[in-house]
Amino acid sequence: MSTAVENLSKLEDLTPILKNLGADHISKGVEKEHYPIVMGAIIKTLKDNLGSDFTLSLRKAWKVVLKIV
């Protein structure tokens, strides 16, 4: 995930990485319906670990990142 966050401003560099990651997930049986569940788990983990530092704007930003990923 850090690779995605670090390269959001360079989507041309990030796209091939994400395509390879997606292909790897597909080969392991991951389906489209699984992604919202994982996104929710990541958001919850961030909230649980960051507490009050996990602001509404940070939550929105992470949702944008996760949708791109």
C-alpha positions as CSV (number, residue, x, y, z in Angstrom):
1,M,0.0,0.0,0.0
2,S,2.9,2.4,0.7
3,T,4.0,2.1,-2.9
4,A,0.5,3.3,-4.0
5,V,0.5,6.2,-1.6
6,E,4.0,7.3,-2.5
7,N,3.3,7.2,-6.2
8,L,-0.2,8.8,-6.4
9,S,1.3,11.8,-8.0
10,K,2.9,9.6,-10.7
11,L,0.0,7.5,-11.9
12,E,1.9,6.6,-15.0
13,D,4.5,4.8,-12.8
14,L,1.8,3.3,-10.5
15,T,-0.5,1.9,-13.2
16,P,1.7,-1.1,-14.3
17,I,2.4,-2.0,-10.7
18,L,-1.4,-2.0,-9.9
19,K,-2.1,-4.0,-13.1
20,N,0.4,-6.7,-12.0
21,L,-1.0,-6.7,-8.5
22,G,-4.5,-7.1,-9.9
23,A,-3.5,-10.0,-12.1
24,D,-1.9,-11.6,-9.1
25,H,-5.0,-11.2,-7.1
26,I,-7.2,-12.7,-9.9
27,S,-4.9,-15.7,-10.2
28,K,-5.5,-16.3,-6.5
29,G,-9.3,-16.2,-6.8
30,V,-10.0,-12.7,-5.6
31,E,-13.3,-11.5,-7.0
32,K,-14.7,-8.0,-7.5
33,E,-17.1,-8.5,-4.6
34,H,-14.1,-8.9,-2.2
35,Y,-12.8,-5.4,-2.7
36,P,-15.4,-3.4,-0.6
37,I,-14.8,-5.8,2.3
38,V,-11.1,-5.3,2.2
39,M,-11.5,-1.5,1.8
40,G,-13.7,-1.5,4.9
41,A,-11.2,-3.5,6.9
42,I,-8.4,-1.2,5.9
43,I,-10.4,1.9,6.9
44,K,-11.3,0.3,10.2
45,T,-7.7,-0.6,10.9
46,L,-6.6,2.9,10.2
47,K,-9.4,4.3,12.5
48,D,-8.6,1.8,15.3
49,N,-4.8,2.6,15.1
50,L,-4.9,6.3,14.5
51,G,-7.8,7.2,16.8
52,S,-8.7,10.9,16.8
53,D,-5.8,11.5,14.3
54,F,-8.0,9.6,11.7
55,T,-9.9,12.7,10.7
56,L,-12.8,12.9,8.2
57,S,-10.6,14.4,5.6
58,L,-8.0,11.7,6.1
59,R,-10.7,9.0,5.8
60,K,-12.0,10.6,2.6
61,A,-8.4,10.7,1.2
62,W,-7.8,7.0,2.0
63,K,-11.1,6.1,0.3
64,V,-9.9,7.9,-2.8
65,V,-6.6,6.0,-2.7
66,L,-8.2,2.7,-2.2
67,K,-10.6,3.2,-5.1
68,I,-7.7,4.0,-7.3
69,V,-5.8,0.9,-6.1
